[in-house]
Structures are given as structure tokens and as C-alpha cells.
Amino acid sequence: MCIFKKLLSFLLLFSSFTSFAQQIEIINKHIIFDETRAQLSLDYLKIRHNLIQQTPTINPKMIVLHWTASKSLMGTYNTFNRSILPSSRKALVHASSLNVSSHYLVDRDGSIYQLLPDTVFARHVIGLNYCAIGIENVGSDNYPLTQAQLFANEKLVRYLTKKYNIQYLIGHYEHTWFKNTSLWRETNPYYFSQKTDPGISFMKKIREELKDLNLKGAPAKK
């Protein structure tokens, strides 16, 4: 069975969760995941994470919260909705031509859009993509995330922890703190990035709302 056919089977499995997802009003807005993206994902898993797989899938252990660094939901969607990374993204393209993406995208009013099935590989966090579900939020340093987004992220994290063995909840800015741990799987020690999303204040608030789940954060920064 070709890679693309295997992906279709995962998409069919994903659709079976739709009725449950509607309890938190998840809107399906899938980005392109064609044979090109599937193969580039397998290549990324092999070259960047040292993982050889037959299908571009993940075993979710972690949720990573992001912001889009833009004010437009559709602008972000259109950026993700291509398989190959634009050559202008020089800081990333040297590592892989696979385009960036995320599993979910949350708009300013709290609307939740699912871009990829939870267990399909997405490039959104260096060193941890192979085990991390990504949630993007429309916002930036100068466009702080809203109360509606906080509530939506809380609901979404609770939903995902019921489906998977999620152990960690982190902000994107905390991802490099996993270096020198067993979870970090980036093969190039010089390939990493410094991030600020989704903001320290947002992470503090959502951790307070979700403290009953006892999710782990990132290791102490060294």
C-alpha cells in the first residue's frame, strides 16, 4: 500500500471522532496532505529525528501551544496549506523543504479549526515534532491572545488528554528546554530556535485552569 493510501486510512479513522469533537465545536478545515507532504514528513522523521517509519504518524505525548505571529486566520491557513516550504524561509528551509503546519488553529473568537488529524506528523516544534500535537492561536507579541482563545485551548487540551496519553503541556518558547533529555530528537545540535509564543502570561493562565490534569511542563531552564 502506498504512503498516500495509508494516509487516507488515517483520515477515515480521524473522521470517526467527528461527533465527539463537535462537543467542543471543532471545525474541520484540512490542509493539503498529499504524497509530496507525506514523503517529506517521512524524510524529516528520518533525517531530523532519526526515526525510520512506514507512515508519517506520531504517538502524541505532548501538546505545544503556539501563536501565529500574524492577525489573520486565513493568512495562517494559506501559509500552512502547501506541502513545500517557501524558499524565503531561509532559517528553516536548509533543514528541510517540508512546510510548517499544525494540527489545530484557534481564531480570536475561540473558534477551533482542525487542520490535520491528531496522529499525523506536523512540522511545528524543533526536536519534538515526532511526539507533539501543535495548537496555533491567531496572535503575536503585539496582538495578545484573547480570553476566548484561553477558554478554547483549555477545552481542546482536555479533549486531547481524554484521547491520548498526553504527559506534557508546553509553550513553544519552552521547547529548547528539552535539549539533553530523552525526548529531544533533533540530530543537529546547532539547529534550534528561540521563540516567545504563546507568551508567558498565557501559559501561566492555562496551566492554572488545567492544574487538575497534572500535566508536566518543560524541564527547568539551564
Residue, then its C-alpha position, 0 to 999 in steps of 0.5 A: m500500500c502506498i504512503f498516500k493510501k495509508l494516509l487516507s486510512f488515517l483520515l477515515l479513522f480521524s473522521s470517526f471522532t467527528s461527533f465527539a469533537q463537535q462537543i467542543e465545536i471543532i471545525n474541520k478545515h484540512i490542509i493539503f496532505d498529499e504524497t509530496r507532504a507525506q514523503l517529506s514528513l517521512d524524510y524529516l522523521k528520518i533525517r531530523h529525528n532519526l526515526i525510520q517509519q512506514t507512515p508519517t504518524i506520531n504517538p502524541k505525548m505532548i501538546v505545544l501551544h503556539w501563536t501565529a505571529s500574524k492577525s489573520l486566520m486565513g493568512t495562517y491557513n494559506t501559509f500552512n496549506r502547501s506541502i513545500l516550504p517557501s524558499s524565503r524561509k531561509a532559517l528553516v528551509h536548509a533543514s528541510s523543504l517540508n512546510v510548517s503546519s499544525h494540527y489545530l488553529v484557534d481564531r480570536d473568537g475561540s473558534i477551533y479549526q482542525l487542520l490535520p488529524d491528531t496522529v499525523f506528523a506536523r512540522h511545528v516544534i524543533g526536536l519534538n515534532y515526532c511526539a507533539i500535537g501543535i495548537e496555533n492561536v491567531g496572535s503575536d507579541n503585539y496582538p495578545l491572545t484573547q480570553a476566548q482563545l484561553f477558554a478554547n485551548e483549555k477545552l481542546v487540551r482536555y479533549l486531547t488528554k481524554k484521547y491520548n496519553i498526553q504527559y506534557l503541556i508546553g509553550h513553544y518558547e519552552h521547547t529548547w528546554f528539552k535539549n539533553t533529555s530523552l525526548w529531544r530528537e533533533t540530530n543537529p545540535y546547532y539547529f534550534s530556535q528561540k521563540t516567545d509564543p504563546g507568551i508567558s502570561f498565557m501559559k501561566k493562565i492555562r496551566e492554572e485552569l488545567k492544574d487538575l490534569n497534572l500535566k508536566g511542563a518543560p524541564a527547568k531552564k539551564 
